[in-house]
Amino acid sequence: MVPIPQAFSASYAQARVKFLEAAASAGTQIESHRHPLPGRDGEVLALDVALDGDAQSERLLIVSSACHGVEGFCGSGVQVFALHDADWRQQAREAGVTVLYLHALNPYGFSHLRRVTQEGVDLNRNFQDFSRPLPVNAAYRRVQPLLLPPVWPPDAANRAAVQDFIDREGVAAWQAAISGGQHEFPEGLFYGGLAPTWSHQTLRGVLARHAGHARRVAWIDLHTGLGPNGVGERIWAGGNDAAGVARARRWWGEQVTSIYDGSSTSALLTGLMWSAIDDAAPQAEYTGIALEYGTEPILEILDALRGDHWLARHPEAPPALAAEIKARLLRAFYTDTDAWKGQIVSQARQALHQAVRGLSETAPDTAAA
């Protein structure tokens, strides 16, 4: 087992090396799906996959990081620590649970310190049926003129207009309008896109290869941003499925929240990534959570995202301002202290053990098809 701080990294390139070394040391089956673009420092980008256990096991636990790029600093640290955790790996093996680690679902965002993919898309709003009319976010239309002002930091008029909206409708309405996902403004925030992204297509391929035989699938997707600093909210990661939510609460505790009943700090979202498991493993009983670790207050996070999207529209910005914007974004999604990292790993380790126990139940709630 490595010391907790050593499992975390200061860059995507370093995180990838640590993950691949840990996966190799653990004797896992490794595959890498190379991204078409280079990283911030010219490094190779990839979705790296490590399979720990019997490839034909009927019990599969997926542990994924960096759906939202810059959030990968946290998720990668958890994955690297888990691969070095002999007690955890032994428990999974003895229970007949195979673990599929997906390192850096969005490697471009991880490397370039962006939450979005190279297409400017929020991967967790991109899993739509693009053959049908896409959802319309009328609330986002209202706030879009306020989000990306001509100058950054915003001038007094923009700050006053934003504050007026919040005073009239509340912080929750501001968050929901912005973060719910939208398909009309490609340069805007939480853009779901008009077609599947590279990360979307690559993930579907990986799931089809590794989950198609499973009869019970669990998924822990690692995120940061929402909630009190260092506290991991366990958010149901699936469709509006009451039986699934109940099972998740039995596995991970009654504190599991849901965007469908209003108990989560997250707004109601569409185009969620976890829906891909329905196509990859339609025969399987599925149970998943997004483990969302708190960092900064929600208004700070949204402003940091506004700044990053403004910078993407203004590459001519002075280097000092660009560096300040990127540093603020990183702080919004990663608290770089040993204490925070300790909280992260402790809660993740508990959730991993609970997932294995849940997958090991002898009597599933419903028989697999």
C-alpha positions in Angstrom: 0.0 0.0 0.0 1.4 3.4 -0.9 1.1 6.5 1.3 -2.1 8.3 0.4 -0.5 11.5 -0.9 1.8 9.6 -3.2 -1.2 8.1 -5.1 -2.2 11.6 -6.3 -0.5 13.6 -9.1 0.3 17.1 -10.1 -0.5 16.6 -13.8 -2.3 14.2 -16.2 1.0 12.9 -17.5 2.2 12.0 -14.0 -1.2 10.5 -13.1 -1.1 8.2 -16.2 2.3 6.9 -15.4 1.3 6.2 -11.8 -1.9 4.4 -12.9 -0.2 2.3 -15.5 2.6 1.3 -13.1 0.1 0.4 -10.4 -1.9 -1.6 -12.9 1.1 -3.5 -14.1 2.4 -4.2 -10.6 -1.0 -5.6 -9.7 -0.9 -7.9 -12.7 -4.0 -6.6 -14.3 -4.9 -6.8 -18.0 -4.2 -3.4 -19.5 -5.4 -1.8 -22.7 -5.0 1.8 -23.9 -7.3 3.7 -26.2 -5.2 6.6 -27.7 -6.8 10.0 -28.0 -6.4 11.7 -31.4 -5.0 14.9 -29.9 -1.9 15.6 -27.7 -1.9 16.8 -24.2 -1.1 20.2 -22.8 2.6 19.4 -22.8 2.6 17.3 -25.9 2.1 14.0 -24.1 0.1 11.1 -25.4 -3.5 11.0 -24.1 -5.5 7.9 -23.6 -8.4 6.2 -21.9 -6.4 3.5 -20.1 -8.3 0.4 -18.9 -7.1 -2.1 -16.3 -9.1 -5.3 -15.7 -8.4 -6.9 -12.3 -9.8 -10.4 -12.0 -11.5 -13.0 -14.1 -12.6 -11.6 -17.5 -15.6 -14.0 -17.5 -16.9 -13.1 -14.0 -20.6 -12.5 -13.7 -19.9 -9.8 -11.1 -18.3 -6.6 -12.4 -17.4 -3.4 -10.6 -16.5 -0.4 -12.7 -14.4 2.4 -11.1 -14.0 5.4 -13.4 -12.3 8.8 -13.3 -12.1 12.1 -15.2 -15.5 12.0 -16.8 -15.1 15.8 -16.2 -11.5 16.2 -17.1 -10.0 18.3 -14.4 -11.9 16.2 -11.8 -9.5 13.4 -12.7 -6.9 14.6 -10.2 -9.1 13.2 -7.4 -10.4 10.1 -9.2 -6.9 9.0 -10.5 -5.6 9.2 -6.9 -8.3 6.9 -5.7 -7.7 4.4 -8.5 -4.0 4.3 -8.0 -4.4 3.8 -4.3 -6.9 1.0 -4.8 -4.6 -0.8 -7.2 -1.9 -0.8 -4.4 -4.4 -1.8 -1.7 -3.8 -5.6 -1.2 -6.6 -6.0 1.3 -9.2 -4.4 -1.0 -8.0 -6.5 -4.0 -8.1 -9.7 -2.0 -11.7 -9.0 -0.9 -12.8 -8.5 -4.5 -11.0 -11.7 -5.7 -12.5 -13.8 -2.9 -16.0 -12.5 -3.7 -15.6 -13.3 -7.4 -15.8 -9.6 -8.3 -13.8 -8.4 -11.3 -12.9 -4.7 -11.2 -12.7 -2.7 -14.4 -10.7 0.6 -13.8 -11.3 3.3 -16.4 -8.6 5.9 -16.0 -9.3 9.3 -17.6 -12.6 9.0 -19.5 -11.9 12.5 -20.7 -8.1 12.6 -20.9 -8.1 15.8 -23.0 -9.9 17.8 -20.2 -7.7 16.2 -17.5 -4.5 17.3 -19.3 -5.6 20.7 -20.4 -7.3 21.6 -17.1 -10.8 21.7 -18.6 -14.0 20.1 -17.5 -15.2 19.5 -21.0 -13.9 17.3 -23.8 -11.9 18.5 -26.8 -15.2 19.1 -28.6 -16.2 21.5 -25.8 -18.8 19.0 -24.5 -19.8 17.9 -21.0 -19.4 14.2 -21.3 -22.1 13.5 -18.7 -24.7 15.4 -20.8 -23.6 13.7 -24.1 -25.4 10.4 -23.8 -28.5 11.3 -25.8 -30.4 9.7 -28.6 -29.2 12.1 -31.3 -31.7 10.7 -33.8 -34.4 12.4 -31.8 -35.1 16.0 -30.9 -32.7 17.0 -28.1 -33.9 18.5 -24.7 -34.4 22.2 -24.6 -33.1 24.0 -21.5 -35.3 27.2 -21.5 -33.7 28.3 -18.2 -30.3 28.2 -19.7 -31.5 30.4 -22.5 -32.4 33.0 -19.9 -29.0 33.1 -18.2 -26.8 32.5 -21.3 -26.3 36.3 -21.9 -24.9 36.7 -18.4 -22.4 33.8 -18.4 -19.7 34.9 -20.8 -19.2 38.7 -20.6 -16.9 40.5 -23.0 -14.3 41.0 -20.3 -12.9 38.8 -17.5 -13.1 39.3 -14.6 -16.7 40.5 -15.2 -17.4 44.2 -14.9 -19.7 45.7 -12.3 -22.7 45.6 -14.6 -22.4 41.9 -15.2 -21.8 41.1 -11.5 -24.9 43.2 -10.6 -27.1 41.4 -13.2 -26.0 38.0 -11.9 -26.6 39.0 -8.3 -30.0 40.3 -9.2 -31.0 36.9 -10.7 -29.7 35.1 -7.6 -31.5 37.5 -5.3 -34.8 37.1 -7.2 -34.7 33.3 -7.9 -32.1 31.8 -5.6 -28.8 30.0 -5.8 -30.5 26.7 -6.6 -32.2 28.2 -9.6 -29.0 29.7 -10.9 -27.2 26.3 -10.5 -30.1 24.4 -12.1 -30.3 26.7 -15.1 -26.6 26.5 -15.8 -25.8 22.9 -15.0 -28.8 21.0 -16.2 -27.3 20.6 -19.7 -28.0 22.3 -23.0 -27.6 21.7 -26.7 -28.0 25.2 -28.2 -24.8 27.1 -27.3 -21.6 25.3 -28.3 -19.3 27.7 -26.5 -21.6 27.7 -23.4 -21.4 25.8 -20.2 -22.6 22.2 -19.7 -23.0 21.8 -23.5 -24.2 18.3 -24.4 -23.2 18.4 -28.0 -25.0 17.4 -31.2 -23.2 14.0 -31.6 -21.3 11.5 -29.6 -17.9 12.6 -28.5 -14.7 10.6 -28.8 -14.9 9.8 -25.1 -18.5 8.7 -25.5 -17.8 6.4 -28.4 -14.6 5.0 -26.8 -16.4 4.3 -23.5 -19.2 2.4 -25.3 -16.7 0.2 -27.0 -15.0 -0.6 -23.7 -18.2 -1.4 -21.9 -19.4 -3.6 -24.8 -16.2 -5.7 -24.5 -16.0 -6.0 -20.8 -19.6 -5.9 -19.5 -21.6 -7.9 -22.0 -21.3 -11.2 -20.1 -21.9 -9.8 -16.6 -25.1 -10.5 -14.7 -24.5 -8.0 -11.9 -22.8 -4.7 -12.6 -21.8 -1.9 -10.1 -20.3 1.4 -11.1 -18.6 4.0 -8.9 -17.8 7.1 -10.9 -15.5 9.6 -9.2 -16.4 13.3 -9.3 -15.6 16.5 -7.4 -17.2 19.9 -6.9 -20.5 19.7 -5.1 -21.0 19.8 -1.4 -19.0 20.5 1.8 -15.2 20.2 1.3 -14.0 16.7 1.6 -17.4 15.1 2.0 -18.3 12.4 -0.6 -22.0 12.5 -1.6 -23.2 9.2 -2.9 -25.5 10.1 -5.8 -27.5 7.4 -7.5 -26.0 7.0 -11.0 -28.7 5.6 -13.2 -32.1 6.2 -14.6 -35.3 7.0 -12.6 -35.4 3.5 -11.1 -36.9 3.3 -7.6 -35.7 -0.4 -7.2 -32.2 0.6 -8.2 -32.1 3.5 -5.8 -33.4 1.3 -3.0 -30.7 -1.3 -3.7 -28.0 1.4 -3.8 -29.2 2.6 -0.4 -29.0 -0.9 0.9 -25.4 -1.3 -0.3 -24.0 2.2 0.4 -26.3 3.5 3.1 -29.5 5.5 3.3 -27.5 8.6 2.6 -27.4 7.8 -1.1 -29.2 10.7 -2.8 -31.0 11.0 -6.1 -31.5 13.7 -8.7 -35.0 12.3 -9.3 -36.4 13.0 -5.8 -34.6 16.2 -5.1 -32.3 14.8 -2.4 -29.0 15.4 -4.2 -26.9 18.6 -4.4 -26.9 18.0 -8.1 -29.6 19.5 -10.4 -31.9 17.2 -12.5 -29.8 16.2 -15.5 -30.2 14.6 -18.9 -27.8 12.7 -21.2 -26.1 10.9 -18.4 -23.1 8.6 -19.1 -24.3 5.7 -17.0 -27.1 5.0 -19.5 -24.5 3.4 -21.7 -24.6 0.3 -19.4 -28.1 -0.4 -20.6 -26.9 -1.1 -24.1 -23.6 -2.8 -23.1 -25.2 -5.1 -20.6 -29.0 -5.2 -21.0 -29.1 -8.6 -19.2 -27.4 -7.3 -16.0 -28.8 -6.0 -12.8 -27.1 -2.5 -12.5 -26.3 -0.5 -9.3 -24.2 2.6 -9.4 -23.2 5.8 -7.7 -21.4 9.0 -8.5 -19.1 9.6 -5.6 -19.0 13.4 -5.6 -16.5 15.0 -3.3 -17.0 18.6 -2.1 -14.4 21.3 -2.8 -15.6 25.0 -3.0 -19.0 26.7 -2.6 -21.2 26.2 -5.7 -21.1 29.9 -6.7 -17.3 29.8 -6.7 -17.4 26.6 -8.9 -19.8 28.1 -11.4 -17.7 31.3 -11.6 -14.5 29.3 -12.1 -16.2 27.5 -15.0 -17.4 30.7 -16.5 -13.8 32.0 -16.4 -12.5 28.9 -18.1 -15.2 29.0 -20.9 -14.4 32.7 -21.3 -10.7 31.9 -21.7 -11.5 29.3 -24.4 -13.2 32.0 -26.3 -10.3 34.4 -25.7 -7.0 32.7 -26.4 -5.4 36.1 -26.7 -5.9 36.7 -23.0 -2.7 37.8 -21.2 -0.7 34.8 -19.9 -1.0 36.0 -16.3 -4.8 36.1 -16.5 -4.9 32.7 -18.3 -2.8 31.2 -15.5 -5.0 32.7 -12.8 -8.2 31.3 -14.5 -6.7 27.9 -14.8 -5.5 27.9 -11.2 -8.9 28.9 -10.0 -10.5 26.1 -12.0 -8.2 23.6 -10.5 -8.9 24.8 -7.0 -12.7 24.5 -7.8 -12.3 20.7 -8.4 -9.3 19.6 -6.4 -8.2 20.6 -2.9 -4.5 19.9 -2.9 -3.9 19.1 0.8 -3.0 15.8 2.5 -6.0 16.1 4.8 -8.4 16.3 1.9 -6.8 13.4 0.1 -7.1 11.4 3.2 -10.8 12.0 3.4 -11.2 11.1 -0.3 -9.4 7.8 0.0 -11.1 6.8 3.2 -14.6 7.3 1.9 -13.7 5.7 -1.5 -12.2 2.7 0.2 -15.4 2.2 2.2 -17.6 2.5 -0.9 -15.4 0.0 -2.8 -15.8 -2.6 0.0 -19.5 -2.0 0.2 -19.8 -2.4 -3.6 -18.1 -5.8 -3.4 -20.4 -6.9 -0.6 -23.4 -5.8 -2.6 -22.4 -7.6 -5.7 -21.8 -10.7 -3.6 -25.5 -10.9 -2.4 -26.7 -14.4 -3.1 -30.2 -13.3 -4.0 -30.5 -10.3 -6.4 -33.6 -8.1 -6.1 -34.6 -9.2 -9.6 -33.5 -12.2 -11.6 -31.1 -11.3 -14.4 -32.6 -11.8 -17.9 
